[in-house]
């Protein structure tokens, strides 16, 4: 089975005529690009924890779920591309990874790759001056049976990447291969493209809406069961579901704070639930003199890495996750803009910071240890007791 994880993909919009006249020859790929002996991707980029079984289905996301199942089953009704869109925190990324995880279980001979748009942009732009790398990595993309791209809206920033994406989309469509994307909103360039290539009665867009009350209750019950947290009164669960209506991350955050209350000895009743909901984030006031450098130093010490490694471009999880956590804490504890935070880590554009924030928020939904680590760092930086 072929998969593709933590991949650096380097391709760009070199002219087709140049590529077509390149003679096939062995190409040394950039470091960090794991491939199989056949030159196809060797890892998936998928989070194995985000499965289709854990995706709770309700009226607000049923259409997207059905489109996902059609893609997984390679049903004739499934169109390509499938574009899942909706607001922040509604489960788009979960469903995207669930599609990939289930698809590769059912189709062991097919290649699956999941990539964030930020990485898609960064790596393809990097290869503009390297035609051989471009040619080799383009062939890899063309061999993918199911390509999954998260946060497609960020492709609006680079015209060259837009062209590469459309070329790739056309190729995958001709080869009857599948492309599934998520986005908060459809990029303008792709909206124009789809308007000319799809019939009025056929749309690749499927929307996830904010969860309805019954779905919110079901999500809370599942999260409590997954965490093996013991009994919580049904009236408390329903109270939370009634008052938190926007997105799933709201519910996750509330559960984390309820856990904190329980660890401090509070009874899980309506009074505590009301206090948690109205109180929002933990009570701390960041010191006015807290700087990005102080946050970077604290995170580097906590994770036992050097400050230079934290602020480098190293991709390994040992360095990437602490870097993302530091960006997250900077956003939470300072008034710095996204651009200022990015510049503090040596990035010229804020999209890396946006991706880091989304990554940490997504992990916080699944990883209690990470939540405790961030709480400990917040405590150190704000001189409070971690909850």
N, C-alpha and C positions, 0 to 999 in steps of 0.2 A: 504494500500500500504506500502511496506517495503522499507526503504531507509537507507543510511549509510554515515554519514558525520563526518569529523574530527575524524576518528577512530584510536585507537591504536590496531593493530592486533598483537597478540603474538603467533607465531608458530615457529617450528624449525624442523630439520631433525632427530628426534628421530626414532629409528628403528620401522618398521611396526609391528613386532611381539609383541613388548611391547605395542603398542597402541591397537592392536587387542585383547589383553588379559585384557585390563582395563574394569572393570565393569561399565556400565553406571550409573552415579550418578550425583546429582546436583553439579555444579562446580561454585565456586565464580570467576567471571571474573575480570581481572585487571581493576582498575579504569580508566575511560575515554573510555570504550568500550560500546557504547549504543546498546542494543539489544532489540528486541521485546519479548513478553511473550513466544513466541515459540522458542526463542533462535536464531532467524535469525537476520541479520543486520537490524537496524532501521533507518539508514540514508544513503545517497548515496555518499557523498563526491563530488558531482557535483556542478559546478558553473552554477547557473540557467541563467546567462546572456549569456552563450555561447550556442546558439541555432542553429539548422540546418538552420533556416530562415536567420540568420545573416552570415552564411558561404557563401561567394561569390564564385560561381563556374566558372571555365574557363578550357581551354584545359590542363593546367599544373596540375590541381588537380581533373580532372573529374573521373579518374579511382578510386582514393581514395574515392571520393564522392559516386560513384556507389556502392563500397564495403560497405560503411557506410549505404546506403539505404537498401541494401540487409540484413544487420545485423538488422537494425531497423524493417524491415518488416518480419524478421524471414524467409526470402526466402530460398527455397531449394538450390539455387545456392550459398548461403553464406557459406564459409568454416570457420572452427575454428581451430587454431587462425587466426585472421586477423592482420597483422602487417603493420602499416602505417609508412613509413620511409622517411627521407629527411633531408635537412639541417635545421639550426636554423631559427626560425621566419617565417616559411612557413604556419603555421596554423594547425599543427598536433594536438596540445593540444586542440585547439578550436574544431576541428572535433571530437576528442575523447569525450569531454564533450557533444557535440551536439548529438552524438550517444546515450549516456546515457540518456540525457534529453528527447529525442524524443521516445526512446524505452520504458521508464517507463510511458509516456503518452499513448502509444498504448497498453501496456501490464501491466495493473494495478495490476495484481496478481503475477507479477514476480519481483524478487529481483535484484537490480542493485547496484554495488559498484565500485567506481573509487578511485584509490590509486596511489600515486607517488612511484616510485621504491625505493626512499630513505627511505620512511616510511615502505614499504614492507620489506626491508632489516633490518632496525633497530628493528622493533617490533618482527619479527620472530626470530632474533638472541637473543633478550632479553629473550625469553621463553624456551631456550634450557634446562635450569635446572628445568623447571616446566612442567612435563608430563601432569598433569590434564588440565592446561591452553592450552597446545598444542592440546590435544584431543578435547577440547571444541571448540577452535578457528578453528581447522581443519574442524570440522563438519560445522561451519558457512561458511567457504569458499566453502565447497562442496555443500552447499545449494544455492549459488549464481547462478542466471540464466544468468546474463551478468556481467562479470568481465572486468574492464578497468584498464590497468596499463600504466602509463606515464613514459617515459624515460627509457625504458627497458635496454638500454646499460649499465646502472650502475650495473646490476646483474652480470657482469663479475668479480666482486671483491670477491665474497664469494661462494666457492664451495658448501657449505651446502645449501645456498639459491638457487643455481642453481638446486640442486637435488629436493628441495621442489617445486620449480616452475615446473619442468618437471613432478613430481608426480601429482601436481594439474592440469596441462594441460591435462595429460592422463585421469584423472578422469572426468574433464569437457567434454572432447571429447566423452568419453564413454556414458555420460549421455545426450549427444546432447545439451550441454549448450555452451554458447558463451564466447570467450575470445578475446578482442581487445587490442592491445598494440601499443605504438608509440616508435620510437627510431631514433636517428641520424644515427646509424649503427647497424646491427644485431650482437648480441654477438656471439662469436665463438662457445660456447657450444651449443647454440640454432641452429646455422647454421648446425652443425653436426647432431643434433637431427632431424631437419626437412628434411635433405637429406635422412635419412633412413625411414622416415614415410610418405613422400609425393611422388606421382608419378612424373615423369619428366614433365608431362604436367599440373601439378597442383601445383601452388605456392601460399602460403598465403601472399606473400609480395606485397604491393601496394605502389607506390612511389608518393610523392608530389614534383614537380619540382619548381624552382623559377618562380614566376608569369610572364606571358607574358604581353605585353604592354596593351592590351585591358582589361585584368583582373586587372592590377594595376590601370587603370583609374576607373573601376567599384568599386574597393575597396575604393579608395579615395572618390568617390561620396557618397558611402554608409556611410562612417565614418562622412563625413560632414553633411549628412542628420540626422544621429543618434544624433549628437551633436547639431543639430538645430542652426547651426552657421551662417545662412544667405547665400546669394549668393556669390560664388567665381567664378571669370571668368574661363570659360572652358579652355582658353589657359593656365592659370596658373596651372590648374589641369593636363592638358596634358604635360606641361613642367616638372612638378614634376615626373609624371609617366615615362617620357622619360629618366630622368637623375638618378632616383633611381630604380635600376633594381634587387637588390639582394634578398630582402625579405620584408615581410609585416611590420616588426618592423621598418624598415627604413622609410616607408611611415608614420607610426604612429608618429615617432619622428619628422619628418618634419612638420606634421600637428600641433603638440604641439608647435613647434617653430614659426610657422605661426600665431597661436593664440596669442602667446606672442607679436609678432610684431604688430598684430592688436590692442591688448590692449594698446600698447604704441602709437597708433595713426597712424601707417604706412598704406599706401594704399596697397592692395593686388594685386600687379602687377608683371610682369616678373622680374623686377629688384630686388624686395624684395624676390621673390622666389629663384632667383639665389644666393642672399646673404645668405639666410637661408641654402640652400643646400651646398654651399661651406664653410660656417662657421661651420657646424657640431654642436657640443655641445655649450651651452651658454658660453660666454667669461668670464672665471674666471681662476685664477691661484691659486691652493691650496697652502696655506703656507707650507713651507718646514718642519716646526716643528709640523704639524698637526698629532696627534697620534690617535690610535684606542681608547684609554681611553677618549680623548676629544670628539670623535664622540659618544661613548656610553653615556657619560654624557649628551651631548646635546639632543640626542634622548630620553633618559629617562625623562629629564625635559619636553621636548615637549609633550610627551604622558602621563605625570603625573603618572609615575610608578617609582619604586625604581631601582637603578642600579643593585641590587642583583636579582630582578625579571627579568630585561632585560637579564642578563647573566645566568639565570637559565634554566632548561629544561621544564618549564611550557608550556603546549600546548595550552591554551586558546588563542583566537584571540587577546585579550587585551595585551598579552605578546608576542605571536608568530610574529605578524605583525611588531611591533616596532623592534623586534630582527632582522627580515629579512631586514627591512629598514636600520638598522645600518650596517649590513653586506654589503648591496648594496652601501651605502655611503662610507664605508671603501674601497671597491673595486674601486669606482669612484675617490676618493679624496686622496688616499695614494698609495704607491708603494708596499704595503704588498702583499705577495702571498696568494693564497686561503688557504693554510695550516696554515699560520700565522694568518689569520683572524679567521679561525675555532678554533685554539688554544686559541685565545683571548676570545672566548666565551665558552671555556671548552670542545670543541669537538676534538676528536683525529684524525678525518678524514675530508677531505675537501668536501666530497659529500654534507654535510649539507649546506655548503656555496654555492655550485653550485645550489642546489635546491632553496635556498633563492633568489639568483640572478635571476633565471628563474621565480620564483614566482612574484617578484616585477616587472620585465619587463613585465610579462603577465598582471598584474593588471594595470600598467601604460597605457595599450592600452584601458582600459575600464573606468578608474576612474580619472576624472579630479581633484577631491579634493585631492586624493593621490599625483598626480603630483604637485599640488600647495604646499602640505605639504613638499615634498622632496625638492622643489625649495626653500622654506623658510629655511629649515635646511641647505641646501647648502649655502644660503646667510649668515646665522649666522656663519657657519664654515669657509667661505672664505671671509667674510666681503664685500659681494657684495649685490646689490639690487635684490630681487627675481623678476623673470619675470612672 
